[in-house]
Amino acid sequence: MKTTLRLGLQINAIDADYSRDLITGISNWCSEHDMSFILFSGRAFGWPYGYEYQNTAVYSHIHPGSIDALILITGTQCNFIPKEAFQEYLTSLAPLPVISVSVALDGIPSIVVDNETGLRNLVSHLIEVHGVQKIAVFKGPDDNPEAVLRLSVFLKTLEEHGIPFDASRVINGDFSIENCHTALAEYCSRHPVDFDALVCLNDNMAIGAVKYFQEQGIRVPEDLLVTGFDDLVRSRYEEPSLSTVSQNLVEQGRLAAEYATRVIQGKQVPSRTTLATRAVFRQSCGCVPRGNLEYTAIMEDNQKQYASPEFFINPSASWFRLQDGMYKLRQYLFRLVSLLSLSDLIEELRVNFESFDIQTCAIVLFRKAPRNSRGERFALPAEAEIILHYDEETRGNADRNPLFFDPRKELLPAGIFSDRPRMLIVNALYHREHQLGYIVFEQGMYDAALYETLCVQLSTSIRAALVFEEKEAAEERLNEALFDLERSNKKLNDISRTDELTGLYNRRGFISLGQRSIDLALRRNKNGLIMFGDMDGLKLINDTWGHETGDRAIVAMANVLKKTFRNMDVLARLGGDEFSVVAVDINPGFLETIRSRIEDYLAEYNETSGEPFTLSISIGAVAFSGSENNRLEKLLSVADSLLYEEKRLKRESRRKAKGHKPKS
């Protein structure tokens, strides 16, 4: 039974710079008032970049069954959707109380900022202090009311200073940093950079613009002044630091949470609250010299904002924490490479998520991954399964029993987590057009970007595991014995385990099937060989005759190995110029015979192929037998060492041959 109030937040992403301060303000309020805070991190309806529109599926969980009130960051949510469609969405939320942040909505309590004062002062500063007359503007989406208002303020300020408006100096943006490079490159391909200042209507576009112009050899602020709007934390640490308009995002978040709480309690709140903005002048307009350590900004009242110790200490602490998190993420991804089944994946997730300081987590999968096409509103299926859940009361013993429920009625079944206030993040799990499910978790001490990355990788891993299990089930139905090597080779010759260029197994298929072959051989008291081969001179072939020729060389080498070894042997191209073989029931003394066969086939190919290159390979081999020398990955490592010893001997032989050439 629910005992705490639950505030929901609909926002683009938890790791966006604009989001961080808003989340901080809301989180602080919820912590102070023992309330739960649920973040639905789902981009925006109509999101145009790749398959990321799939993230909006989490918004289907926003209803009175999951939260008591919603804070909607309308400034980013209506960037890619027509006004009518956005209004239809707002209507569908009823009777859930809603608070809007950044855009004033009829009939909905709204917290907005005074876009006019701060932006007017910023543009006036460029004209009056820096003497700029040629000013371009990087505007936001036409359907975004805040973007329209800011553009209007910009144009009005030009008019007040007697500067004529030049329509050729308007650059179309969408408030996202993803689109900056494309938008600016398209503009600059049609227009010269004949302006002295660029006013960007949010910080994301300003940061992207600075990087773009620096890549073009245009220095900021020496050649071009650039300003933003938002005063994101990141803007203070950019190089150069960004002149912008501060709108106090933390206070907006805190006030939105306060209003949402009051509405839940049946109290009245203002229909519209406007917060002040102010211009902040830093390096990108030339007001703060580069290398200055005394002060970090000049405010619009000419007061200097002096650098506090935290200005220097906080980034360092965050950087080291991020390094620690990335190291853990790298180790986590390495371990995932060898996981195939969903059960193995779940076990690995439980252990590793706790290492990322995720104190609470639930992973929900839909019984059948429904298709969610672009432009459609996702409809939740009637049944879902919780495949993993834990919190502080089940630490180290996560519940793995199947648990089915109707996600249309509730985000999670009651009693999944202990009854305490917490901040939970909801992310969609998807693969291309298909929704796999979602994850609900409590963010730990690391940066939000790391947790976003974890969610993306989780989707990929779950999809791979599901595909693997589907294929394993099909193989079980089609074959009498999984360990029959000949039949397994045929069964597993599919896209997930086969190298597309050569038709051999890829690394994933080789590790799985190769180890099975070793295990089966040892159970039958058989031994065998592990061989690791590296084509000689592939880089030279690619550099001299091109990659198509290099591909033909790789295919030719694969065919030589196919002719050399038996159908029961497991052949693979591990990547690039590397090949490997598991050959069972072969005496180690037979290795020289195998080498001789390979050399014969290579000689035959080199004489008859008509190719300009000479095909050659170096091989390292190691035998397996008994119970102590039977792990494929360790055997590959030993074979790899022997391979490089053979390469070294070849190089020495070539050097000696060159050194004894007779003089002409």
C-alpha positions as CSV (number, residue, x, y, z in Angstrom):
1,M,0.0,0.0,0.0
2,K,1.3,3.4,-1.0
3,T,2.3,5.6,1.9
4,T,4.3,8.4,0.3
5,L,3.4,10.9,-2.4
6,R,4.9,10.2,-5.8
7,L,6.0,13.1,-8.1
8,G,6.6,12.2,-11.7
9,L,8.9,14.1,-14.2
10,Q,8.6,13.8,-17.9
11,I,12.0,14.9,-19.4
12,N,14.2,14.3,-22.4
13,A,17.1,12.6,-20.7
14,I,18.6,12.5,-17.2
15,D,22.1,13.2,-18.6
16,A,21.2,16.4,-20.5
17,D,22.8,19.5,-19.1
18,Y,19.5,21.3,-19.1
19,S,17.9,18.4,-17.1
20,R,20.5,18.1,-14.3
21,D,19.7,21.4,-12.5
22,L,15.9,20.9,-12.9
23,I,16.2,17.3,-11.5
24,T,18.4,18.7,-8.6
25,G,15.7,21.2,-7.6
26,I,12.9,18.6,-7.7
27,S,15.0,16.0,-6.0
28,N,15.9,18.3,-3.1
29,W,12.2,19.1,-2.5
30,C,11.2,15.5,-2.5
31,S,14.0,14.6,-0.1
32,E,13.1,17.3,2.3
33,H,9.4,16.3,2.2
34,D,9.8,12.4,2.2
35,M,8.3,12.1,-1.3
36,S,9.1,9.6,-4.0
37,F,10.4,11.1,-7.3
38,I,9.9,9.1,-10.5
39,L,11.7,10.3,-13.7
40,F,10.4,9.2,-17.0
41,S,13.4,9.7,-19.3
42,G,12.1,9.4,-22.8
43,R,13.3,12.1,-25.2
44,A,10.4,14.0,-26.9
45,F,7.5,12.9,-29.1
46,G,8.5,13.0,-32.7
47,W,12.2,12.7,-31.9
48,P,13.9,12.6,-35.3
49,Y,17.3,11.0,-34.5
50,G,17.6,7.3,-35.2
51,Y,15.5,4.9,-33.2
52,E,15.7,7.1,-30.0
53,Y,12.0,7.9,-30.5
54,Q,11.4,4.5,-28.9
55,N,12.3,6.1,-25.6
56,T,8.9,7.9,-25.6
57,A,7.3,4.5,-24.8
58,V,7.9,5.1,-21.1
59,Y,5.4,8.0,-21.2
60,S,2.7,5.4,-21.5
61,H,3.3,4.7,-17.8
62,I,2.3,8.2,-16.8
63,H,-1.1,7.9,-15.2
64,P,-2.7,8.1,-11.7
65,G,-1.8,4.4,-11.1
66,S,2.0,5.2,-11.2
67,I,2.3,8.8,-9.9
68,D,0.2,11.4,-8.0
69,A,1.2,14.4,-10.1
70,L,3.4,15.1,-13.1
71,I,6.0,17.8,-13.8
72,L,6.2,18.3,-17.5
73,I,9.3,20.0,-19.0
74,T,7.3,21.5,-21.9
75,G,10.2,23.5,-23.2
76,T,11.9,20.4,-24.6
77,Q,8.8,18.1,-24.9
78,C,7.1,20.1,-27.7
79,N,10.1,20.6,-30.0
80,F,9.2,18.0,-32.6
81,I,5.4,17.7,-32.3
82,P,2.6,20.0,-33.7
83,K,0.8,22.1,-31.1
84,E,-2.5,20.2,-31.7
85,A,-0.8,16.8,-31.1
86,F,0.8,18.0,-27.9
87,Q,-2.5,19.4,-26.7
88,E,-4.1,16.0,-27.4
89,Y,-1.4,14.4,-25.2
90,L,-2.1,16.8,-22.4
91,T,-5.8,16.0,-22.5
92,S,-5.0,12.3,-22.3
93,L,-3.3,12.8,-19.0
94,A,-6.5,13.9,-17.2
95,P,-7.3,13.6,-14.3
96,L,-3.6,13.5,-13.4
97,P,-2.5,16.9,-12.0
98,V,0.2,18.5,-14.2
99,I,2.7,21.3,-13.7
100,S,4.3,22.8,-16.7
101,V,7.9,24.2,-16.7
102,S,9.1,26.7,-19.3
103,V,6.0,27.0,-21.4
104,A,2.7,28.6,-20.2
105,L,-0.3,26.2,-20.9
106,D,-3.9,27.1,-20.6
107,G,-5.6,25.5,-17.6
108,I,-2.3,24.1,-16.3
109,P,-0.2,25.8,-13.5
110,S,2.9,26.9,-15.4
111,I,6.3,28.1,-14.2
112,V,8.0,30.2,-16.9
113,V,11.0,32.6,-17.0
114,D,11.2,36.2,-18.2
115,N,12.8,35.4,-21.5
116,E,12.7,39.1,-22.4
117,T,14.8,40.9,-19.8
118,G,17.9,38.7,-19.7
119,L,18.1,38.1,-23.5
120,R,17.5,41.8,-24.2
121,N,20.3,42.7,-21.9
122,L,22.6,40.1,-23.5
123,V,22.0,41.3,-27.1
124,S,22.2,45.0,-26.0
125,H,25.6,44.2,-24.3
126,L,26.9,42.8,-27.6
127,I,25.8,46.0,-29.4
128,E,26.7,48.7,-26.8
129,V,29.8,47.2,-25.2
130,H,31.4,45.3,-28.0
131,G,30.1,47.5,-30.9
132,V,28.7,44.6,-32.8
133,Q,26.4,45.5,-35.7
134,K,26.2,42.3,-37.8
135,I,24.5,39.7,-35.6
136,A,23.1,36.3,-36.6
137,V,20.7,34.2,-34.6
138,F,20.6,30.4,-34.1
139,K,16.9,29.9,-33.4
140,G,14.9,27.0,-32.0
141,P,11.9,25.0,-33.4
142,D,9.0,26.9,-34.9
143,D,6.5,24.9,-32.8
144,N,8.2,25.7,-29.5
145,P,6.5,28.7,-27.9
146,E,9.7,29.5,-25.9
147,A,11.8,29.5,-29.0
148,V,9.3,31.8,-30.8
149,L,9.3,34.2,-27.9
150,R,13.1,34.4,-27.7
151,L,13.4,35.0,-31.4
152,S,10.8,37.8,-31.0
153,V,12.9,39.4,-28.2
154,F,16.0,39.2,-30.3
155,L,14.4,40.9,-33.3
156,K,12.8,43.6,-31.1
157,T,16.2,44.4,-29.5
158,L,17.8,44.8,-32.9
159,E,15.0,47.2,-33.8
160,E,15.5,49.2,-30.6
161,H,19.1,49.7,-31.5
162,G,18.4,50.7,-35.1
163,I,20.0,47.6,-36.6
164,P,18.0,46.3,-39.6
165,F,17.0,42.7,-39.5
166,D,18.8,40.5,-42.1
167,A,16.8,37.3,-42.8
168,S,19.9,35.7,-44.3
169,R,21.4,35.6,-40.8
170,V,18.8,33.3,-39.3
171,I,20.0,29.8,-38.7
172,N,17.4,27.1,-38.2
173,G,18.0,24.9,-35.1
174,D,16.0,22.6,-32.9
175,F,17.5,23.3,-29.4
176,S,19.4,20.0,-29.5
177,I,23.2,19.6,-29.6
178,E,22.8,16.6,-31.9
179,N,21.7,18.8,-34.8
180,C,24.1,21.7,-34.4
181,H,26.8,20.5,-36.8
182,T,24.4,19.6,-39.5
183,A,22.4,22.8,-39.2
184,L,25.5,25.1,-39.3
185,A,27.2,23.1,-42.1
186,E,24.1,23.4,-44.2
187,Y,23.8,27.2,-43.5
188,C,27.5,27.9,-44.1
189,S,27.3,26.0,-47.4
190,R,24.8,28.6,-48.7
191,H,25.9,31.7,-46.8
192,P,29.2,33.4,-45.9
193,V,30.0,33.9,-42.2
194,D,29.7,37.6,-42.6
195,F,28.5,38.3,-39.1
196,D,30.4,39.4,-36.0
197,A,28.3,37.7,-33.3
198,L,26.0,34.7,-33.1
199,V,23.2,34.7,-30.6
200,C,22.1,31.1,-29.9
201,L,18.7,30.7,-28.2
202,N,19.9,28.0,-25.9
203,D,23.2,26.8,-24.5
204,N,23.2,23.5,-26.2
205,M,23.3,25.1,-29.6
206,A,25.8,27.7,-28.4
207,I,28.2,25.0,-27.2
208,G,27.8,23.1,-30.5
209,A,28.3,26.3,-32.5
210,V,31.5,27.1,-30.7
211,K,32.9,23.7,-31.5
212,Y,31.8,23.9,-35.1
213,F,33.4,27.2,-35.8
214,Q,36.6,26.2,-34.0
215,E,36.8,23.2,-36.4
216,Q,36.5,25.7,-39.3
217,G,39.3,27.8,-37.9
218,I,37.1,30.6,-36.7
219,R,38.1,31.6,-33.2
220,V,35.7,32.5,-30.4
221,P,35.7,35.3,-29.3
222,E,38.6,36.7,-31.3
223,D,36.9,36.3,-34.7
224,L,33.3,35.7,-33.6
225,L,31.3,36.3,-30.5
226,V,28.9,33.6,-29.4
227,T,26.2,33.6,-26.7
228,G,23.7,31.1,-25.3
229,F,20.6,31.0,-23.1
230,D,20.1,28.8,-20.0
231,D,23.4,29.1,-18.0
232,L,23.9,25.3,-17.9
233,V,26.6,24.2,-15.5
234,R,28.6,23.0,-18.5
235,S,28.7,26.5,-19.9
236,R,30.9,27.7,-17.1
237,Y,33.6,25.1,-17.9
238,E,33.6,25.2,-21.7
239,E,36.6,26.5,-23.5
240,P,35.8,29.4,-23.9
241,S,33.3,29.7,-21.1
242,L,29.9,30.8,-22.4
243,S,28.2,34.1,-22.1
244,T,24.6,33.4,-21.6
245,V,21.3,34.1,-19.9
246,S,20.8,32.6,-16.4
247,Q,17.3,31.3,-15.7
248,N,17.9,29.5,-12.4
249,L,16.9,26.0,-13.4
250,V,17.3,24.6,-9.9
251,E,14.7,27.0,-8.5
252,Q,12.3,26.2,-11.4
253,G,12.5,22.5,-10.4
254,R,12.1,23.2,-6.7
255,L,9.1,25.5,-7.3
256,A,7.5,22.9,-9.7
257,A,7.8,20.2,-7.0
258,E,6.3,22.6,-4.4
259,Y,3.3,23.4,-6.7
260,A,2.8,19.8,-7.6
261,T,2.7,18.9,-3.9
262,R,0.2,21.6,-3.1
263,V,-2.1,20.5,-6.0
264,I,-2.0,16.9,-4.7
265,Q,-3.1,18.2,-1.3
266,G,-6.0,20.1,-2.8
267,K,-4.4,23.6,-2.4
268,Q,-4.5,26.4,-4.8
269,V,-1.4,27.4,-6.8
270,P,-0.8,30.4,-9.2
271,S,-1.9,29.7,-12.8
272,R,1.4,31.3,-14.0
273,T,4.6,32.1,-12.2
274,T,7.4,34.0,-13.9
275,L,11.0,33.9,-12.7
276,A,13.6,36.5,-13.5
277,T,16.5,36.0,-15.9
278,R,19.8,37.9,-16.1
279,A,22.6,38.1,-18.5
280,V,26.0,36.6,-17.6
281,F,29.1,37.7,-19.5
282,R,32.0,35.3,-19.8
283,Q,34.8,34.5,-22.3
284,S,32.8,33.8,-25.4
285,C,31.9,37.4,-25.8
286,G,35.3,38.6,-24.7
287,C,34.4,40.0,-21.3
288,V,36.5,37.5,-19.3
289,P,40.1,37.1,-20.5
290,R,41.3,33.6,-21.2
291,G,43.4,32.2,-18.4
292,N,41.8,34.5,-15.8
293,L,41.5,32.7,-12.5
294,E,40.3,35.6,-10.4
295,Y,36.7,35.7,-11.6
296,T,34.5,33.5,-13.8
297,A,31.9,35.9,-15.0
298,I,30.6,39.5,-15.1
299,M,26.9,40.0,-14.3
300,E,24.7,42.5,-16.1
301,D,25.1,45.0,-13.2
302,N,28.9,44.8,-13.8
303,Q,29.5,42.9,-10.6
304,K,32.2,40.2,-11.0
305,Q,31.5,36.7,-10.1
306,Y,34.6,35.5,-8.3
307,A,35.9,31.9,-8.6
308,S,35.2,29.8,-5.5
309,P,37.3,26.8,-4.5
310,E,34.4,24.6,-5.6
311,F,34.8,26.0,-9.2
312,F,38.2,24.2,-9.4
313,I,37.6,21.3,-7.0
314,N,34.2,20.0,-8.2
315,P,35.2,19.3,-11.8
316,S,38.2,17.4,-10.6
317,A,36.2,15.3,-8.2
318,S,33.6,14.7,-10.9
319,W,36.2,13.7,-13.3
320,F,37.8,11.1,-11.1
321,R,34.4,9.7,-10.2
322,L,33.6,9.5,-13.9
323,Q,36.9,7.7,-14.5
324,D,36.1,5.2,-11.8
325,G,32.6,4.7,-13.3
326,M,34.0,4.3,-16.9
327,Y,36.5,1.7,-15.6
328,K,33.7,-0.3,-14.1
329,L,31.6,0.1,-17.2
330,R,34.5,-1.2,-19.3
331,Q,34.9,-4.3,-17.1
332,Y,31.2,-4.9,-17.2
333,L,31.1,-4.8,-21.0
334,F,34.0,-7.1,-21.2
335,R,32.1,-9.7,-19.1
336,L,29.0,-9.3,-21.2
337,V,30.8,-10.4,-24.4
338,S,30.8,-14.1,-23.2
339,L,27.2,-14.1,-22.0
340,L,24.7,-15.9,-24.2
341,S,21.6,-16.9,-22.2
342,L,19.1,-14.6,-20.5
343,S,19.6,-16.4,-17.2
344,D,23.4,-15.8,-17.3
345,L,22.7,-12.2,-18.2
346,I,20.4,-11.7,-15.3
347,E,22.8,-13.1,-12.9
348,E,25.6,-10.8,-14.2
349,L,23.3,-7.8,-14.1
350,R,22.4,-8.3,-10.4
351,V,26.0,-8.5,-9.4
352,N,27.2,-5.6,-11.6
353,F,24.4,-3.2,-11.1
354,E,25.1,-3.2,-7.4
355,S,28.7,-2.3,-8.2
356,F,27.4,0.8,-10.0
357,D,25.8,1.9,-6.8
358,I,22.3,1.0,-8.1
359,Q,20.5,0.4,-4.8
360,T,17.1,-0.4,-6.3
361,C,16.3,-2.0,-9.6
362,A,13.6,-3.8,-11.5
363,I,13.8,-5.1,-15.1
364,V,10.5,-5.7,-16.9
365,L,10.2,-7.5,-20.2
366,F,7.1,-7.8,-22.4
367,R,6.0,-11.3,-23.3
368,K,6.3,-10.5,-27.0
369,A,8.3,-7.5,-28.1
370,P,5.6,-5.3,-29.6
371,R,6.5,-3.1,-32.6
372,N,6.5,0.6,-32.0
373,S,6.6,2.6,-35.3
374,R,7.8,6.2,-35.6
375,G,5.0,8.7,-35.2
376,E,2.8,6.3,-33.2
377,R,1.8,6.5,-29.5
378,F,3.0,3.3,-27.8
379,A,0.2,1.1,-26.3
380,L,1.4,-1.0,-23.4
381,P,0.7,-4.8,-23.8
382,A,-1.6,-6.5,-21.3
383,E,1.1,-8.7,-19.7
384,A,4.8,-8.2,-18.7
385,E,7.3,-10.2,-16.7
386,I,9.6,-8.9,-14.0
387,I,12.8,-10.8,-14.7
388,L,14.9,-9.2,-12.0
389,H,14.2,-7.0,-9.0
390,Y,16.1,-6.1,-5.8
391,D,16.5,-3.3,-3.3
392,E,18.2,-2.9,0.1
393,E,16.1,-5.7,1.6
394,T,17.0,-8.3,-1.0
395,R,20.6,-7.3,-1.6
396,G,22.6,-10.2,-2.8
397,N,19.6,-12.4,-3.2
398,A,17.5,-10.9,-6.0
399,D,14.2,-12.5,-6.7
400,R,14.5,-14.7,-9.8
401,N,11.0,-16.2,-9.7
402,P,8.8,-15.3,-12.7
403,L,6.4,-12.5,-11.8
404,F,3.7,-11.5,-14.3
405,F,1.5,-8.4,-14.1
406,D,-0.4,-5.9,-16.2
407,P,1.8,-2.9,-16.9
408,R,-1.2,-0.8,-18.1
409,K,-2.4,-0.6,-14.5
410,E,0.8,0.1,-12.6
411,L,4.4,0.7,-13.2
412,L,5.4,-2.1,-10.9
413,P,3.3,-4.4,-8.7
414,A,2.9,-3.3,-5.1
415,G,5.5,-4.7,-2.7
416,I,8.3,-5.0,-5.3
417,F,10.4,-2.5,-3.3
418,S,10.5,-1.7,0.4
419,D,8.2,1.1,1.4
420,R,10.5,4.2,1.5
421,P,10.7,7.4,-0.5
422,R,13.2,7.1,-3.3
423,M,14.2,8.7,-6.7
424,L,13.5,6.2,-9.5
425,I,14.3,6.5,-13.2
426,V,12.3,4.8,-15.8
427,N,14.0,4.0,-19.2
428,A,12.7,2.1,-22.2
429,L,14.4,-1.1,-23.3
430,Y,14.2,-1.5,-27.1
431,H,15.8,-2.8,-30.2
432,R,15.2,-0.9,-33.4
433,E,11.3,-0.8,-33.9
434,H,10.6,-3.3,-31.1
435,Q,9.9,-2.5,-27.4
436,L,11.5,-5.1,-25.2
437,G,10.4,-3.7,-21.9
438,Y,11.7,-1.1,-19.4
439,I,14.0,-0.7,-16.4
440,V,13.2,1.1,-13.2
441,F,16.2,1.9,-11.1
442,E,17.6,4.2,-8.4
443,Q,20.6,6.2,-9.6
444,G,23.7,5.9,-7.6
445,M,26.8,8.1,-7.1
446,Y,28.0,8.1,-10.7
447,D,27.2,10.6,-13.5
448,A,23.8,10.3,-15.2
449,A,25.5,9.7,-18.5
450,L,27.0,6.4,-17.2
451,Y,23.5,5.1,-16.3
452,E,22.1,6.2,-19.7
453,T,24.9,4.1,-21.3
454,L,24.1,1.2,-19.1
455,C,20.5,1.3,-20.2
456,V,21.4,1.4,-23.9
457,Q,23.8,-1.6,-23.4
458,L,21.2,-3.5,-21.4
459,S,18.8,-3.3,-24.4
460,T,21.4,-4.7,-26.7
461,S,22.4,-7.5,-24.3
462,I,18.8,-8.5,-23.7
463,R,18.0,-8.5,-27.4
464,A,21.1,-10.7,-28.1
465,A,20.2,-13.0,-25.3
466,L,16.6,-13.4,-26.5
467,V,17.7,-14.0,-30.0
468,F,20.2,-16.6,-28.8
469,E,17.5,-18.4,-26.7
470,E,15.1,-18.3,-29.6
471,K,17.8,-19.9,-31.8
472,E,18.7,-22.4,-29.1
473,A,15.1,-23.4,-28.8
474,A,14.8,-23.9,-32.6
475,E,18.0,-26.0,-32.6
476,E,16.5,-28.1,-29.8
477,R,13.4,-28.8,-31.9
478,L,15.4,-29.6,-35.1
479,N,18.1,-31.7,-33.6
480,E,18.3,-34.8,-31.5
481,A,21.5,-33.9,-29.8
482,L,23.0,-30.4,-29.2
483,F,26.5,-31.8,-28.9
484,D,26.5,-33.6,-32.3
485,L,29.2,-31.6,-33.9
486,E,28.3,-32.0,-37.5
487,R,24.7,-31.1,-37.0
488,S,25.6,-28.3,-34.6
489,N,27.8,-26.7,-37.3
490,K,24.9,-26.5,-39.6
491,K,22.4,-25.3,-37.0
492,L,24.7,-22.5,-35.7
493,N,25.6,-21.2,-39.2
494,D,23.4,-18.1,-38.9
495,I,23.9,-14.4,-38.8
496,S,24.6,-14.1,-35.1
497,R,27.5,-16.6,-35.2
498,T,28.9,-16.4,-38.7
499,D,31.5,-14.1,-40.3
500,E,29.7,-12.5,-43.2
501,L,32.7,-12.3,-45.5
502,T,34.1,-15.8,-45.2
503,G,31.2,-18.0,-44.0
504,L,33.3,-19.2,-41.1
505,Y,32.2,-18.7,-37.5
506,N,32.8,-15.3,-35.9
507,R,34.3,-14.8,-32.4
508,R,31.0,-15.3,-30.6
509,G,30.1,-18.5,-32.4
510,F,33.7,-19.8,-32.1
511,I,33.9,-19.3,-28.3
512,S,30.6,-21.0,-27.7
513,L,30.9,-23.9,-30.1
514,G,34.7,-24.3,-29.7
515,Q,34.4,-24.8,-26.0
516,R,31.6,-27.3,-26.5
517,S,33.8,-29.2,-28.9
518,I,36.6,-29.3,-26.4
519,D,34.3,-30.4,-23.5
520,L,32.8,-33.2,-25.7
521,A,36.2,-34.4,-26.8
522,L,37.5,-34.6,-23.2
523,R,34.4,-36.5,-22.0
524,R,35.3,-39.1,-24.7
525,N,38.9,-39.1,-23.6
526,K,40.1,-37.5,-26.8
527,N,42.6,-34.7,-27.2
528,G,43.1,-32.1,-29.9
529,L,44.7,-28.9,-31.1
530,I,43.8,-25.2,-30.8
531,M,45.4,-23.2,-33.7
532,F,45.6,-19.4,-33.9
533,G,46.6,-18.0,-37.3
534,D,47.5,-14.5,-38.5
535,M,47.7,-13.7,-42.2
536,D,51.0,-12.2,-43.2
537,G,51.0,-8.8,-44.9
538,L,47.2,-8.1,-45.1
539,K,47.8,-4.4,-44.2
540,L,50.3,-4.2,-47.1
541,I,47.7,-5.8,-49.5
542,N,45.1,-3.3,-48.4
543,D,47.4,-0.3,-48.6
544,T,48.8,-1.4,-52.1
545,W,45.8,-2.8,-53.9
546,G,42.8,-1.7,-51.8
547,H,40.4,-3.3,-49.4
548,E,38.5,-5.2,-52.0
549,T,41.7,-7.0,-52.9
550,G,42.3,-7.5,-49.1
551,D,38.8,-9.0,-48.8
552,R,39.6,-11.5,-51.6
553,A,42.8,-12.4,-49.8
554,I,40.8,-13.1,-46.5
555,V,38.3,-15.2,-48.4
556,A,41.0,-17.1,-50.1
557,M,42.7,-17.9,-46.8
558,A,39.4,-19.1,-45.4
559,N,39.0,-21.4,-48.3
560,V,42.5,-22.8,-47.8
561,L,41.7,-23.5,-44.2
562,K,38.4,-25.2,-45.1
563,K,40.2,-27.5,-47.5
564,T,42.9,-28.3,-44.9
565,F,40.6,-29.2,-42.0
566,R,37.6,-31.6,-41.6
567,N,33.9,-30.7,-41.4
568,M,33.9,-31.6,-37.7
569,D,36.6,-29.0,-37.0
570,V,35.5,-25.6,-35.8
571,L,36.9,-22.8,-38.0
572,A,36.5,-19.1,-37.3
573,R,37.6,-15.7,-38.4
574,L,38.0,-13.8,-35.2
575,G,38.3,-10.5,-37.0
576,G,40.6,-8.7,-39.4
577,D,43.4,-11.1,-40.4
578,E,43.0,-13.5,-37.5
579,F,41.8,-17.1,-37.8
580,S,41.4,-19.9,-35.3
581,V,40.6,-23.6,-35.3
582,V,39.5,-26.2,-32.8
583,A,40.5,-29.6,-34.1
584,V,39.4,-32.5,-31.9
585,D,40.8,-36.1,-31.9
586,I,44.1,-35.0,-33.5
587,N,47.5,-36.0,-32.1
588,P,49.8,-33.0,-31.4
589,G,52.4,-34.8,-33.6
590,F,50.1,-34.3,-36.6
591,L,50.6,-30.5,-36.5
592,E,53.5,-30.6,-39.0
593,T,51.3,-32.5,-41.4
594,I,48.7,-29.8,-41.1
595,R,51.3,-27.1,-41.6
596,S,52.5,-28.9,-44.7
597,R,48.9,-29.2,-46.1
598,I,48.4,-25.4,-45.6
599,E,51.7,-24.6,-47.3
600,D,50.8,-26.8,-50.3
601,Y,47.3,-25.2,-50.7
602,L,48.8,-21.7,-50.4
603,A,51.5,-22.5,-53.0
604,E,48.8,-23.9,-55.3
605,Y,46.7,-20.7,-54.8
606,N,49.6,-18.3,-55.3
607,E,50.6,-20.1,-58.6
608,T,47.1,-20.2,-60.1
609,S,45.0,-17.3,-58.7
610,G,46.4,-14.5,-60.8
611,E,46.3,-12.2,-57.8
612,P,49.1,-9.6,-57.4
613,F,49.7,-10.6,-53.8
614,T,51.3,-13.7,-52.2
615,L,49.0,-15.4,-49.7
616,S,50.7,-16.5,-46.4
617,I,49.9,-17.2,-42.8
618,S,51.7,-17.7,-39.5
619,I,50.3,-20.2,-37.0
620,G,50.6,-20.9,-33.3
621,A,49.2,-24.1,-32.0
622,V,48.7,-25.7,-28.6
623,A,47.3,-29.1,-27.6
624,F,44.5,-29.6,-25.1
625,S,44.0,-32.7,-22.9
626,G,42.9,-33.6,-19.4
627,S,41.1,-31.3,-16.9
628,E,43.8,-28.6,-16.4
629,N,44.3,-27.4,-19.9
630,N,40.8,-27.2,-21.4
631,R,39.6,-23.5,-21.3
632,L,39.4,-22.2,-24.9
633,E,40.2,-18.6,-24.1
634,K,43.3,-19.5,-22.2
635,L,44.4,-21.9,-24.9
636,L,43.9,-19.2,-27.5
637,S,46.1,-16.9,-25.5
638,V,48.9,-19.5,-25.5
639,A,48.5,-20.2,-29.2
640,D,48.7,-16.4,-29.8
641,S,52.0,-16.2,-28.0
642,L,53.4,-19.1,-30.2
643,L,52.0,-17.4,-33.3
644,Y,54.0,-14.2,-32.6
645,E,57.1,-16.2,-31.9
646,E,56.7,-17.7,-35.4
647,K,56.2,-14.3,-36.9
648,R,59.4,-13.1,-35.2
649,L,61.4,-16.0,-36.6
650,K,60.0,-15.2,-40.1
651,R,61.1,-11.6,-39.8
652,E,64.6,-12.7,-38.7
653,S,64.8,-15.1,-41.6
654,R,63.9,-12.4,-44.1
655,R,66.4,-10.0,-42.6
656,K,69.2,-12.6,-42.8
657,A,68.2,-13.4,-46.4
658,K,68.4,-9.7,-47.4
659,G,71.7,-9.3,-45.6
660,H,73.3,-12.1,-47.7
661,K,72.2,-10.9,-51.1
662,P,75.1,-10.9,-53.5
663,K,76.2,-7.5,-54.8
664,S,75.4,-6.7,-58.4
